[in-house]
Amino acid sequence: MNEKVADRSMSQTVRAQLALRDMVLSGQLRAGERISELQAVEITGVSRTPVRMALVRLEDEGLLQAIPSGGFMVKAFSERDILDSIELRGTMEGLAARFAAERGASARQLEPLKECLADIDLLVKQDPISVEAFSSYVSLNARFHALLNELSGSGPVMRQIDRVAALPFASPSAFVMAQSALPEAHQILMIAQDHHRIVVDAIENREGGRAEAVMREHARLAVRNLRLALRNRTHLELLPALALVTSAADK
């Protein structure tokens, strides 16, 4: 019975966490806006104990900041915060790629990656690329990165990558939808897909250093996307959470 109660509480915590995170990243809760436990209970329909745990988790993720007087506040992010998170992801994904190359991956293990590459190829051949195609790219890109990380064969590395990718704006596809409205969109996707091909080739040929370097450089494409998106905020509906980010030019 106690286990069932614990499982139910955990399920409610996750439900509240996802609902509140979505409200922040969709722009419904703005930077600097305060949110109390009671407000969160009303918003999510979940009882206070799971809500309290959900708020603490979102603080750990960096989306919320605890207020000394009680409750939480939606956090704003500096451009440097996000750059550091992206660099950290690139470092961890580079390590995963190096492990995959040095430990060896069979043709059978590489097959899902190559199939994913082929599916992405069909999308990036479109010029111009539709918003719907960009949406499909987000899913395929997430799958490619997940498959690549699994090839590392390292539980600790995969767990750390999951933690890093949960940081605000640090995931591989964080700025893809905002990028879709930019003139440089097709060029950036072509470069990203070329990185995908090169890292698969490096892993197949057991070139650990090359695989690591490519993935670290690949993460830096997100830096380019961030800066382009911050300069062109006319399509905020594609990434409402961008309103949480302050660039150097805003200061």
C-alpha positions in Angstrom: 0.0 0.0 0.0 2.8 2.4 0.9 4.5 1.7 -2.4 1.3 2.5 -4.3 0.9 5.8 -2.4 4.6 6.7 -3.2 4.1 5.8 -6.9 0.9 8.0 -7.0 2.7 10.9 -5.4 5.6 10.6 -7.8 3.2 10.5 -10.8 1.5 13.6 -9.5 4.9 15.4 -9.1 5.9 14.6 -12.7 2.4 15.8 -13.9 2.8 19.1 -12.0 6.4 19.5 -13.1 5.5 19.0 -16.8 2.5 21.3 -16.6 4.4 24.1 -15.0 7.4 23.7 -17.2 5.2 23.9 -20.3 3.6 27.2 -18.9 7.1 28.7 -18.5 8.4 27.6 -21.9 5.2 28.5 -23.7 5.4 32.1 -22.3 2.3 31.8 -20.1 4.5 32.5 -17.1 6.8 35.4 -17.7 10.3 36.1 -16.4 10.1 37.7 -13.0 6.5 36.4 -12.4 5.9 35.0 -8.9 4.2 31.6 -8.4 3.2 30.3 -5.0 2.4 26.7 -4.0 -1.3 27.6 -3.8 -1.2 29.0 -7.3 0.6 26.0 -8.6 -2.0 23.7 -7.0 -4.8 25.7 -8.7 -3.0 25.6 -12.0 -2.1 21.9 -12.0 -5.0 20.4 -10.0 -2.4 18.5 -7.9 -2.1 18.5 -4.1 0.4 20.6 -2.3 3.1 18.0 -1.5 3.7 16.8 -5.1 3.4 20.5 -6.2 6.1 21.5 -3.7 8.4 18.7 -5.1 7.7 19.8 -8.7 8.6 23.4 -7.9 11.9 22.3 -6.3 12.7 20.2 -9.4 12.0 23.2 -11.7 14.3 25.2 -9.5 17.0 22.5 -10.0 16.4 22.7 -13.7 17.0 26.4 -13.6 13.6 27.5 -14.7 12.5 28.9 -11.3 14.2 30.7 -8.5 13.2 30.4 -4.8 12.2 33.7 -3.2 13.4 34.3 0.5 9.9 35.4 1.5 8.3 32.2 0.1 7.3 30.9 -3.2 9.2 31.0 -6.5 9.8 33.3 -9.4 10.2 32.5 -13.1 13.9 33.0 -13.9 15.3 35.1 -16.7 18.4 33.8 -18.5 21.5 35.6 -19.7 23.0 34.7 -23.0 26.1 33.5 -21.2 24.0 31.1 -19.1 22.8 29.4 -22.2 26.1 29.4 -23.9 27.7 27.6 -20.9 24.9 25.0 -20.9 25.3 24.4 -24.7 29.1 24.1 -24.2 28.6 21.6 -21.4 26.2 19.5 -23.6 28.8 19.5 -26.4 31.5 18.3 -24.1 29.3 15.4 -22.8 28.1 14.4 -26.2 31.6 14.6 -27.5 32.7 12.2 -24.8 29.8 9.8 -25.7 30.9 9.9 -29.4 34.5 9.2 -28.4 33.4 6.2 -26.3 31.2 4.9 -29.1 34.2 5.1 -31.5 36.8 3.7 -29.2 34.7 0.9 -27.9 33.5 -0.1 -31.3 30.0 -0.2 -32.8 28.8 -3.1 -35.0 27.1 -2.5 -38.4 23.9 -3.7 -36.7 24.2 -1.1 -34.0 24.9 1.7 -36.5 22.0 0.7 -38.8 19.3 2.8 -36.8 21.6 5.8 -36.9 22.1 5.5 -40.7 18.3 5.1 -41.2 17.8 8.2 -39.1 20.3 10.0 -41.3 18.4 9.0 -44.4 15.1 10.3 -43.0 16.7 13.6 -42.2 18.2 13.8 -45.7 14.7 13.7 -47.1 13.8 16.8 -45.1 16.9 18.9 -45.7 16.6 18.4 -49.4 13.6 20.7 -49.3 14.4 24.3 -50.1 12.7 26.2 -48.7 11.9 24.0 -45.8 8.4 24.2 -44.5 7.5 24.7 -40.8 6.0 21.2 -40.8 9.3 19.8 -42.0 11.2 21.6 -39.3 8.8 20.1 -36.7 9.6 16.6 -38.1 13.3 17.5 -38.0 13.0 18.2 -34.3 11.8 14.7 -33.6 14.4 13.0 -35.9 17.2 15.1 -34.5 16.3 14.1 -31.0 16.3 10.5 -32.1 19.7 10.8 -33.7 21.3 12.3 -30.6 19.6 9.7 -28.4 20.9 6.8 -30.6 24.3 8.3 -30.7 24.5 8.7 -26.9 23.3 5.1 -26.4 26.3 3.9 -28.5 28.6 5.1 -25.8 27.6 2.1 -23.7 28.1 4.3 -20.7 25.3 4.7 -18.2 27.0 7.6 -16.3 27.6 9.5 -19.5 24.0 9.1 -20.7 22.6 10.2 -17.4 24.8 13.3 -17.4 23.7 14.1 -20.9 20.1 13.8 -19.9 20.7 16.2 -17.0 22.5 18.7 -19.2 19.9 18.6 -21.9 17.2 19.4 -19.3 18.8 22.7 -18.6 16.9 25.6 -20.2 17.7 25.9 -23.9 20.5 23.3 -23.8 18.8 20.4 -25.7 19.9 19.6 -29.3 16.7 21.0 -30.8 16.2 24.0 -28.5 16.3 26.7 -31.1 15.3 24.7 -34.3 11.7 26.0 -34.5 12.9 29.6 -33.9 15.5 29.0 -36.6 12.9 28.0 -39.1 11.9 31.6 -39.7 15.4 32.8 -40.4 16.9 33.3 -43.9 19.9 31.1 -42.9 17.6 28.2 -41.9 18.4 25.8 -44.8 22.1 26.4 -44.7 22.3 25.7 -40.9 20.3 22.5 -41.3 22.7 21.3 -44.1 25.7 22.0 -41.9 24.1 20.1 -39.0 23.3 17.1 -41.2 26.9 17.1 -42.5 28.1 16.9 -38.9 25.8 14.0 -38.3 27.3 12.1 -41.3 30.9 12.9 -40.2 30.4 11.6 -36.7 28.8 8.4 -37.8 31.7 7.9 -40.2 34.2 8.6 -37.4 32.5 6.1 -35.1 32.4 3.5 -37.8 36.1 3.9 -38.4 36.9 4.0 -34.6 38.3 7.5 -34.7 37.6 8.7 -31.2 39.2 12.1 -31.3 37.5 13.0 -34.6 34.1 11.9 -33.3 34.5 13.9 -30.1 35.7 17.1 -32.0 32.8 16.9 -34.4 30.1 16.6 -31.7 31.6 19.5 -29.8 31.6 21.7 -32.9 28.1 20.4 -33.7 26.8 21.7 -30.3 28.2 25.1 -31.2 25.6 25.4 -34.1 23.1 26.0 -31.3 25.1 29.0 -30.3 24.8 30.4 -33.8 21.1 29.7 -33.7 20.7 31.4 -30.4 22.4 34.6 -31.5 20.4 34.7 -34.8 17.2 34.2 -32.9 18.0 36.9 -30.4 18.8 39.3 -33.2 15.5 38.5 -34.9 12.7 38.3 -32.3 9.9 38.9 -34.9 8.8 35.2 -34.8 8.5 34.7 -31.0 5.4 32.6 -31.5 7.8 29.8 -32.7 9.7 29.9 -29.5 7.9 31.9 -26.8 10.5 31.0 -24.2 13.0 33.2 -26.0 11.4 36.1 -24.2 13.1 34.7 -21.0 16.5 35.3 -22.6 18.4 38.6 -22.3 21.2 39.2 -24.8 24.2 41.5 -24.2 22.5 44.0 -26.4 19.5 44.2 -24.0 21.7 45.4 -21.2 
